[in-house]
Amino acid sequence: MKIHNFGAGPCILPQEVFQKAAAAVLDLNQSGLSILEISHRSVAFDEIIDNAQNLAKELLDIPKGYKVLFLQGGASLQFSMVPMNFLPQDGKAAYLDTGVWSSKAIKEASLFGEVLTVASSKDKNYSYIPKDFNLPQEASYFHITTNNTIYGSEIFEDYDVAIPLIADMSSDIFSRKIDVSKYDLIYAGAQKNVGPAGVTIVIVKEAFLEKKARLVPTMLDYQVHAKNDSLFNTPPVFPIYVSMLNLEWLKSQGGVEKIEYQNLQKAELLYQEIERNSLFKGNVETASRSRMNVTFSAIDEDIEKRFLSVCKEKGIHGIKGHRLSGGFRASLYNALPLSSVEYLVETMKDFESSKS
Ligand SMILES: *Cc1c(COP(=O)(O)O)cnc(C)c1O
């Protein structure tokens, strides 16, 4: 049976990426060596990491003056690295609280300085993106989470703010066009839309790196990684290689603009069905609904259980909601084809008819 993978992360990647990655494990470009055994100082790897960087720059239209880094520790280490590097001990940083990941970022930042939570949607179980908030101008930076993977809300706007803007884009980077010039630092764990777990992409404005707020351990110092082009120590060679393959795939599909259009179509199709179907309802208010992670609930627990078992029978994988938000979550990352969403929608329709 064909499996349709709606998992939230690590998640689906294109089949051809899996095939090329598998081939390179056995023999990288007819070199007689596996991608797993080459030196990170080799010419072959130089080409790979350069290519990955250039593809990221091209696909996101990253302006001059920015570095693309490949780090380790996941987005979760970025929660600490950002304040450690840029929030002075007697300073303040502004955070927008839109879900679990924002809260975790806030918790880490409070270890280094004062956190000003400018707004939170916790009052309504993170079902919307707060609109009206004031940014304290004395803050060293403003941190946002553009896509809330667990609750299913998304910020589509590149905020125009007078202080440095930092974004966790772990689950929507490369899914839609962004104006990188509005941000001083963007980070993303790769395993949601870019590649395998084990590498974290950081896009940072070089001028911002000068604002380092304290002495930090070498491995946690952005300046060190920037100066060494992500080769201060052994980088995650294989995850970087697979990310490169995936970015090549994205380019071959017509790039971010094209994929954004497809992502919009996929999300619209599913949200329309959730609204139409009498057995389900959406979790997030319309204007804030994520295109990457569609969260919804059944009208009662019995329906929820039964639909989960139908999904299992039908090869619909990874659709159970996060334990904190419950219900269902269908993740529609770049590599998930429209046909999988059509299949899910058909399954929801059939399920409804079987109940009446
Ligand atoms: C998954 C996720 C994280 C955590 O990423 P790790 O790489 O596991 O640390 C952080 N932020 C967002 C928005 C996520 O989706």
The ligand as an SDF file (V2000), in Angstrom:
LIG
                    3D

 15 15  0  0  0  0  0  0  0  0999 V2000
   10.5910   21.4450   15.3450 C   0  0  0  0  0  0  0  0  0  0  0  0
   10.7110   22.8470   15.7280 C   0  0  0  0  0  0  0  0  0  0  0  0
   11.6870   23.2860   16.6420 C   0  0  0  0  0  0  0  0  0  0  0  0
   12.6430   22.3370   17.3310 C   0  0  0  0  0  0  0  0  0  0  0  0
   13.5720   21.9190   16.4390 O   0  0  0  0  0  0  0  0  0  0  0  0
   14.7860   20.9660   16.8760 P   0  0  0  0  0  0  0  0  0  0  0  0
   15.6010   20.9800   15.6280 O   0  0  0  0  0  0  0  0  0  0  0  0
   14.1840   19.6410   17.2090 O   0  0  0  0  0  0  0  0  0  0  0  0
   15.4610   21.5790   18.0300 O   0  0  0  0  0  0  0  0  0  0  0  0
   11.7660   24.6340   16.9120 C   0  0  0  0  0  0  0  0  0  0  0  0
   10.9220   25.5160   16.3330 N   0  0  0  0  0  0  0  0  0  0  0  0
    9.9660   25.1380   15.4660 C   0  0  0  0  0  0  0  0  0  0  0  0
    9.0760   26.1720   14.8540 C   0  0  0  0  0  0  0  0  0  0  0  0
    9.8330   23.7920   15.1420 C   0  0  0  0  0  0  0  0  0  0  0  0
    8.8950   23.4100   14.2660 O   0  0  0  0  0  0  0  0  0  0  0  0
  1  2  1  0
  2  3  1  0
  2 14  2  0
  3  4  1  0
  3 10  2  0
  4  5  1  0
  5  6  1  0
  6  7  2  0
  6  8  1  0
  6  9  1  0
 10 11  1  0
 11 12  2  0
 12 13  1  0
 12 14  1  0
 14 15  1  0
M  END
$$$$
